[in-house]
Amino acid sequence: MNRIRKGDQVIVITGKYKGQKGEVLRVAEDRVVVQNINLVKRHTKPNPQANQPGGIVEREASIHASNVMLVNSATGKGERVGFKSLDDGRKVRVFRRSGEQADV
């Protein structure tokens, strides 16, 4: 079970984009792609089969998962995440500071 998942609201805690918030678009191994964070320009070839024009395309590049922190919607701040097993056997993410469940 990952601490950060697709669709989570995260805040960047270090680097050029420190303090910016965004939604996780993709998670791969230990890297995440966050919406409108770490934008890079790529030169792409046109692909007529996919109806894709060529040129310079700006898109998000991945950043390491250790450089982002899950945002607690109640406080609006980034918090560390731990895991807890419920009585019915489910394993859920919980915020360390408040102890409340992160999977709401």
C-alpha positions in Angstrom: 0.0 0.0 0.0 1.4 3.3 -1.0 1.5 6.5 1.0 0.7 8.6 -2.0 -1.9 7.5 -4.6 -3.4 8.8 -7.8 -5.9 11.6 -7.1 -4.4 12.7 -3.8 -3.8 16.3 -3.1 -0.1 16.9 -2.3 2.2 19.7 -1.5 5.8 19.9 -2.7 8.1 20.2 0.3 11.5 20.8 -1.4 13.0 22.1 -4.6 12.1 24.6 -7.2 8.3 24.1 -6.7 8.4 24.1 -2.9 5.0 25.1 -1.3 2.9 24.5 -4.4 -0.1 22.2 -4.2 -1.5 19.9 -6.9 -3.2 16.6 -7.7 -1.3 13.4 -8.3 -1.9 12.3 -11.9 0.3 9.2 -12.0 2.3 7.1 -9.6 5.2 4.9 -10.8 7.5 3.1 -8.3 8.9 5.9 -6.1 8.0 8.8 -8.5 4.9 10.8 -8.9 3.5 13.2 -11.5 1.7 16.2 -10.0 -0.6 18.4 -12.0 1.1 21.7 -13.1 4.3 20.9 -11.2 7.8 20.4 -12.7 6.8 21.4 -16.3 9.2 20.5 -19.0 9.2 21.2 -22.8 9.5 18.2 -25.1 10.1 18.1 -28.8 7.6 15.6 -30.2 7.2 14.1 -33.7 3.8 14.2 -35.3 1.8 11.0 -35.1 -1.0 11.0 -37.7 -2.4 7.6 -36.4 -3.0 9.1 -33.0 -4.0 12.5 -34.5 -1.2 14.1 -32.6 0.5 17.2 -34.0 4.3 17.7 -33.7 6.1 20.5 -32.1 7.2 21.6 -28.7 4.9 20.3 -26.0 4.9 21.4 -22.4 4.0 18.6 -19.9 4.6 17.5 -16.3 7.7 15.5 -15.5 7.9 13.1 -12.5 9.3 14.0 -9.1 10.4 11.7 -6.3 7.7 10.7 -3.9 9.9 11.8 -0.9 9.6 15.4 -2.1 5.8 15.6 -1.7 3.6 15.4 1.3 -0.1 14.5 1.5 -2.4 17.5 2.3 -4.8 17.1 5.1 -8.1 18.6 3.8 -9.2 19.6 7.2 -6.2 21.8 8.0 -4.9 22.5 4.5 -1.4 21.6 5.5 0.9 18.8 4.6 1.1 15.9 7.1 3.0 12.7 7.4 1.0 9.5 6.8 1.1 6.2 8.7 -1.0 3.0 8.4 -3.5 1.5 10.8 -5.4 -1.8 10.7 -9.1 -1.5 11.5 -11.1 -4.1 13.4 -12.6 -5.5 10.2 -9.1 -6.2 8.8 -8.8 -3.2 6.4 -5.5 -1.3 6.3 -6.0 2.5 6.0 -3.8 5.6 5.9 -3.9 7.9 8.8 -2.4 11.3 9.4 0.3 11.2 12.1 -0.4 14.6 13.7 -4.2 14.4 14.0 -4.7 10.6 13.9 -7.7 10.9 11.5 -8.2 8.7 8.5 -6.7 10.0 5.3 -8.9 7.8 3.0 -12.0 9.9 3.1 
